[in-house]
Amino acid sequence: MKNQTKIAKQNQESNHIHQEKLRQARAIFNLKFNLLKVSIVTAFASVLLIYSGNLSVEKVEAAQGVINAIVLLTHEITKDTNNRLDNNKND
């Protein structure tokens, strides 16, 4: 009886971790997809503004650098969180 209770608790905890990973994956996918859309729009707008002479290349590169930094940061946070969830699952 104790073994069944222990197994049920482990299954429930494993299911909870799996659900949390899915929730985080959805949130990160939405964030990255939206950042991709912003990046595409800013790239096209930047090209137009550069050729019209209203914006310097340095400002465009700085803006793209900020967007790239945000994408990398979200990737690192996601990877770290998934590693922690996997470690909790193995414990």
C-alpha positions as CSV (number, residue, x, y, z in Angstrom):
1,M,0.0,0.0,0.0
2,K,2.8,2.4,0.8
3,N,4.5,1.6,-2.5
4,Q,1.4,2.4,-4.4
5,T,1.1,5.7,-2.6
6,K,4.7,6.5,-3.3
7,I,4.4,5.6,-7.0
8,A,1.2,7.7,-7.2
9,K,3.0,10.7,-5.7
10,Q,6.0,10.2,-8.1
11,N,3.6,10.0,-11.1
12,Q,1.8,13.1,-9.9
13,E,5.1,15.0,-9.4
14,S,6.3,13.8,-12.8
15,N,3.1,15.0,-14.5
16,H,3.3,18.3,-12.7
17,I,6.9,18.8,-14.0
18,H,5.8,17.8,-17.5
19,Q,2.9,20.3,-17.4
20,E,5.2,23.1,-16.2
21,K,7.7,22.3,-19.0
22,L,4.9,22.5,-21.6
23,R,3.6,25.7,-20.2
24,Q,7.0,27.3,-20.3
25,A,7.6,26.0,-23.8
26,R,4.4,27.6,-25.0
27,A,5.2,30.9,-23.4
28,I,8.8,30.9,-24.8
29,F,7.6,29.9,-28.2
30,N,5.1,32.8,-28.2
31,L,7.8,35.2,-27.0
32,K,10.3,34.1,-29.6
33,F,7.7,34.1,-32.4
34,N,6.7,37.7,-31.5
35,L,10.4,38.7,-31.3
36,L,10.9,37.2,-34.7
37,K,8.0,39.3,-36.1
38,V,9.4,42.4,-34.5
39,S,12.8,41.6,-35.9
40,I,11.5,41.2,-39.4
41,V,9.5,44.4,-39.3
42,T,12.4,46.4,-37.9
43,A,14.7,44.9,-40.6
44,F,12.4,46.0,-43.4
45,A,11.7,49.4,-41.8
46,S,15.4,49.9,-41.2
47,V,16.3,49.2,-44.8
48,L,13.7,51.7,-45.9
49,L,14.8,54.3,-43.5
50,I,18.5,53.8,-44.3
51,Y,17.9,54.3,-48.0
52,S,15.7,57.3,-47.4
53,G,18.5,58.9,-45.4
54,N,16.4,59.2,-42.2
55,L,18.4,56.7,-40.1
56,S,22.0,55.9,-39.7
57,V,23.4,52.3,-40.0
58,E,24.8,52.5,-36.5
59,K,21.4,53.0,-34.9
60,V,20.0,50.1,-36.9
61,E,22.8,47.8,-35.8
62,A,22.3,48.9,-32.2
63,A,18.6,48.2,-32.3
64,Q,19.2,44.7,-33.9
65,G,21.8,44.0,-31.3
66,V,19.2,44.7,-28.5
67,I,16.7,42.4,-30.1
68,N,19.3,39.6,-30.6
69,A,20.4,40.0,-26.9
70,I,16.8,39.6,-25.8
71,V,16.4,36.4,-27.9
72,L,19.6,35.0,-26.5
73,L,18.6,35.8,-22.9
74,T,15.2,34.1,-23.3
75,H,17.0,31.0,-24.7
76,E,19.4,30.9,-21.8
77,I,16.6,31.3,-19.3
78,T,14.6,28.6,-20.9
79,K,17.5,26.2,-21.0
80,D,18.4,26.9,-17.3
81,T,14.8,26.4,-16.2
82,N,14.4,23.1,-18.2
83,N,17.6,21.8,-16.6
84,R,16.4,22.6,-13.1
85,L,13.1,20.9,-13.9
86,D,14.9,17.8,-15.2
87,N,17.1,17.8,-12.1
88,N,14.0,17.9,-9.8
89,K,12.5,15.1,-11.8
90,N,15.6,12.9,-11.3
91,D,15.8,13.6,-7.6
